[in-house]
Amino acid sequence: MIRFENVSVQFDQRRVLHDISLTLTEKRIAVVGANGSGKSTFVRLLNGLQTATSGTVTVDDFNPAKDGRKLRRHVGFVFQNPDNQIVYPVVEEDLAFGLKALKLPKDEVHRRIDEILARYDLTDFKTHPSHLLSGGQKQLLAISGVLVMNPRYVIFDEPTTLLDLRNRNRVERAIAKLDQTVITVSHDLDLIADYDRVLVFDQGKIALDDTPANALPKYREMMA
Ligand SMILES: Nc1ncnc2c1ncn2[C@@H]1O[C@H](COP(=O)(O)OP(=O)(O)OP(=O)(O)O)[C@@H](O)[C@H]1O
């Protein structure tokens, strides 16, 4: 369970999140809103990439402000641009990178890597240079690098923005199949149309908190 209690975030003199209080228990939660409304700041609070200026964030038994390292294994984060996420020059090395910190037996490391490559049709690219993958394959590799760690939550920050329609659809299907709790920031409203809950951000506050069926038509009106 995720809980925000009176959470605000301020950069210099500017408040970008205002006194957010909520509890998240749903399996698929979408975060939408205009550019600069605070969506990324909100989700970055969930794995300690961002700390609250005031208030408390709790993710299960973790306090992201204090348990950053442990929490990053519990809460995986997929960035918009996979180039910011893929750090090693060869596909299998990139997947092994995070796993090293878990100190797993070698055969378990290989098993997890082979399983995730197979899941996303990347097996043939196991020993390929990561930077030569297509944009869609890179995004799937970035997702694989997060999932191979078996996180409890996966956050996607605009996962389809840079993709063509075919790869967008692949990523949509990949997200839909996940067992984890998923929190997705997106401007792609079709991507989140069947989610359980939508949080609509407006100038650092939650303007709407509802099902997609109720929230999205109102959001479209807000943006008209
Ligand atoms: N590290 C930072 N230092 C200063 N200002 C920041 C920082 N991070 C974000 N901001 C500012 O906070 C506000 C909210 O940014 P945020 O990235 O959370 O918005 P967003 O809703 O995710 O926007 P977008 O849809 O454009 O990605 C913006 O005005 C942004 O410029």
The ligand as an SDF file (V2000), in Angstrom:
LIG
                    3D

 31 33  0  0  0  0  0  0  0  0999 V2000
   14.8400   19.2510   -9.9130 N   0  0  0  0  0  0  0  0  0  0  0  0
   14.0590   20.3020  -10.1690 C   0  0  0  0  0  0  0  0  0  0  0  0
   14.4500   21.5660   -9.8650 N   0  0  0  0  0  0  0  0  0  0  0  0
   13.6600   22.6330  -10.1090 C   0  0  0  0  0  0  0  0  0  0  0  0
   12.4250   22.5510  -10.6500 N   0  0  0  0  0  0  0  0  0  0  0  0
   11.9810   21.3190  -10.9730 C   0  0  0  0  0  0  0  0  0  0  0  0
   12.7670   20.1310  -10.7590 C   0  0  0  0  0  0  0  0  0  0  0  0
   12.0460   19.0540  -11.1810 N   0  0  0  0  0  0  0  0  0  0  0  0
   10.8860   19.5540  -11.6480 C   0  0  0  0  0  0  0  0  0  0  0  0
   10.8400   20.8920  -11.5200 N   0  0  0  0  0  0  0  0  0  0  0  0
    9.7140   21.7590  -11.8760 C   0  0  0  0  0  0  0  0  0  0  0  0
    8.5660   21.2650  -11.2120 O   0  0  0  0  0  0  0  0  0  0  0  0
    7.3990   21.4000  -12.0250 C   0  0  0  0  0  0  0  0  0  0  0  0
    6.7470   20.0260  -12.1430 C   0  0  0  0  0  0  0  0  0  0  0  0
    7.5870   19.2000  -12.9470 O   0  0  0  0  0  0  0  0  0  0  0  0
    7.2290   17.6800  -13.2860 P   0  0  0  0  0  0  0  0  0  0  0  0
    8.3650   17.1480  -14.0880 O   0  0  0  0  0  0  0  0  0  0  0  0
    6.8580   16.9730  -12.0370 O   0  0  0  0  0  0  0  0  0  0  0  0
    5.9500   17.8890  -14.1980 O   0  0  0  0  0  0  0  0  0  0  0  0
    5.2210   16.8430  -15.1590 P   0  0  0  0  0  0  0  0  0  0  0  0
    3.7650   16.9680  -14.8550 O   0  0  0  0  0  0  0  0  0  0  0  0
    5.8440   15.5070  -15.0270 O   0  0  0  0  0  0  0  0  0  0  0  0
    5.5110   17.4730  -16.5840 O   0  0  0  0  0  0  0  0  0  0  0  0
    5.7030   16.7940  -18.0610 P   0  0  0  0  0  0  0  0  0  0  0  0
    4.3670   16.3150  -18.5120 O   0  0  0  0  0  0  0  0  0  0  0  0
    6.1770   17.9610  -18.8790 O   0  0  0  0  0  0  0  0  0  0  0  0
    6.7420   15.7090  -17.9260 O   0  0  0  0  0  0  0  0  0  0  0  0
    7.8720   21.9640  -13.3500 C   0  0  0  0  0  0  0  0  0  0  0  0
    7.6030   23.3370  -13.3500 O   0  0  0  0  0  0  0  0  0  0  0  0
    9.3490   21.7040  -13.3610 C   0  0  0  0  0  0  0  0  0  0  0  0
   10.0410   22.7020  -14.0750 O   0  0  0  0  0  0  0  0  0  0  0  0
  1  2  1  0
  2  3  1  0
  2  7  2  0
  3  4  2  0
  4  5  1  0
  5  6  2  0
  6  7  1  0
  6 10  1  0
  7  8  1  0
  8  9  2  0
  9 10  1  0
 10 11  1  0
 11 12  1  0
 11 30  1  0
 12 13  1  0
 13 14  1  0
 13 28  1  0
 14 15  1  0
 15 16  1  0
 16 17  2  0
 16 18  1  0
 16 19  1  0
 19 20  1  0
 20 21  2  0
 20 22  1  0
 20 23  1  0
 23 24  1  0
 24 25  2  0
 24 26  1  0
 24 27  1  0
 28 29  1  0
 28 30  1  0
 30 31  1  0
M  END
$$$$
